[in-house]
Amino acid sequence: MTHLTITKSDYGYNLTFTVTESDGTAKNLAGYTITFEAWRPSAPSTLVVTGACTILVAASGTCTYTVLSTDFTSSTYYEGRLVLSQAGIHESVESFLIAVPDSAYYCSVAELKDELNITSNDHDYRLQALVMQAQKFIDNYCKRTIVVGSAGVVRYFDGAESPLWIDDCTAITAIALDEEADGTWSSSMAATDWLLKPYNSNPKTMLVLSPNSDYGSFCSGVTKGVKITGTWGYDTTVPEDVRRAAIIQCCRWFKRADTAYASALGPTELGVIQTFAGLDPDVKMILSEYVNTQWAR
């Protein structure tokens, strides 16, 4: 089974396929209608992508599908196939795997291949899966998201006196309050009404009223009373030690697969090598300073 890697939110480019017969020769696609389908392996009966392909060269068996903004909206794994239709007869080609990572992760497949001295592309899908899993494990352990965020994302918070504790962020562009508790957030705070702290480092985690603010609180007492637009995340770049932790974790997972994920290795006369499930102890040590102990997200 072959595989593809498609970056989440990276739309508008073409996936090009070559359809062959069982003997390896190109299938002539003249007269066929070709549909690209994709689904999550856990729900094969529910298609998350279905769209028409454009035939490039019928005699060469080549066709293309343009990825849409509504395709692959979640960073996860999918299975896909092409369905060929002609005169009411439907044929499907061998399915393939699709990895859909976010635009940025804590480490890359290229970094893992360099670390593991892998020169072929045979393990790319497996390595991409490890990269995606490592981020989730690291975020869960640290109780925060360290990945670099996108600008202009809206989040909501319960109203509070000053200070107002918020999620990790690197910048805020707008704050609106629901002073009438009617779900409209009609009061827009001016940039001079609030200060974002800490001043000189990331992540920013606290809003305080400025000395000359026109407001007495951040809509204290109103559930979901604060609407904040900003760039959420730990920093503007992934810290190098977090990147190193992700590389170590992925490499150890990759190598541990050679042992069928055994928990102990080696003959007893030479001593037993103990392996670890979950995050590696070295990785936990590297990540210790990033664990969020202030409050639960």
JONOR-V615890 format. One record per run of one state. SS is the DSSP state (H for helix, E for strand, C for the rest). FROM is the first residue (numbers start at 1). TO is the last residue. If there is no record, write none. Layout:
[[SS & FROM & TO] [SS & FROM & TO]]
This chain:
[[C & 1 & 2] [E & 3 & 5] [C & 6 & 13] [E & 14 & 18] [C & 19 & 19] [E & 20 & 20] [C & 21 & 25] [E & 26 & 26] [C & 27 & 32] [E & 33 & 39] [C & 40 & 40] [H & 41 & 43] [C & 44 & 46] [E & 47 & 52] [C & 53 & 53] [E & 54 & 57] [H & 58 & 60] [C & 61 & 61] [E & 62 & 66] [C & 67 & 76] [E & 77 & 86] [C & 87 & 88] [E & 89 & 92] [C & 93 & 95] [E & 96 & 99] [C & 100 & 108] [H & 109 & 116] [C & 117 & 123] [H & 124 & 142] [C & 143 & 152] [E & 153 & 157] [C & 158 & 159] [E & 160 & 160] [C & 161 & 163] [E & 164 & 177] [C & 178 & 186] [E & 187 & 189] [C & 190 & 190] [H & 191 & 193] [E & 194 & 197] [C & 198 & 203] [E & 204 & 209] [C & 210 & 217] [E & 218 & 218] [C & 219 & 225] [E & 226 & 232] [C & 233 & 239] [H & 240 & 259] [C & 260 & 263] [E & 264 & 265] [C & 266 & 267] [H & 268 & 270] [C & 271 & 272] [E & 273 & 274] [C & 275 & 280] [H & 281 & 290] [C & 291 & 297]]
